[in-house]
Amino acid sequence: MGINLWDIGAVATGAIERDREHTAENLKIRADELAAKRNALIQRKNKKYDAEIKSYYKEKAQWIKLIL
């Protein structure tokens, strides 16, 4: 009883299928990580924008006081 090419082919096919499954899982995890990172970045930029708008209106009110 020896090893023939069909046995080697079956093992290789199984290994390739398992690798595809692992790759799909890893890609899904990475996509979730990137989506979370994108959302965090958007929230941070929105907070910065709100702070800048608030600062602008505060400075604008000061200039109006000086002009009038």
N, C-alpha and C positions, 0 to 999 in steps of 0.2 A: 504494500500500500504506500504509494508515494504521493507527492504533491504534483498536481498537474496545473496547466495554465488556467483551467476553468476555476479552480479554487483561488488562485491568485487574482483573477479577474473579479470574482465575487467579493473578495476582501477589499480590493481597491474600489469597487463600486460602492460598497458600504461606507468606506472611509470618506469618499467624495460626498456622498449624501449627508453624512454627519457633519462634515465641514460646511456644507451649504446651510445646514440648520443653525450651526454656531454663528456663521457669518450673518445670517438674517437676524438672529437675536441681538448680536453686537450692533448692527446697524440701527435696529429699533431703539436700543438703549442710547446710542449716540444721538439719534434724532431727538429723543426726549430731552437729553442734556442740552443740546443746542437750542431747542425751543425755550427751555427754562432760562438759559443765558440771555437769549434775545428778549424775553419778557422782562427780565430784571434790568437790562440795559434801557429798554423803553421806559420803564417806570422811573429809573434814575434820571433820564433826560427830561421826562415830564415834570419831575420835582424841581429840577434845575430851572426849567423854563418858567414854572410858576413863581419861583423865587425871583427870577430876573424881571418878570412882569410886575411883581409887587414892588421891587426896588425902583423900577421905572416910574410907576405912578407916585411913589413917595417923593422921588426927586422932582417929578413934574409939578407936584403940589408945592414944593419949596420954591421952584422957579416962578410959579404963578404968584406966590406971596411976595417975592422980590420985585417982580415987574409991576404989580399993582400996588 
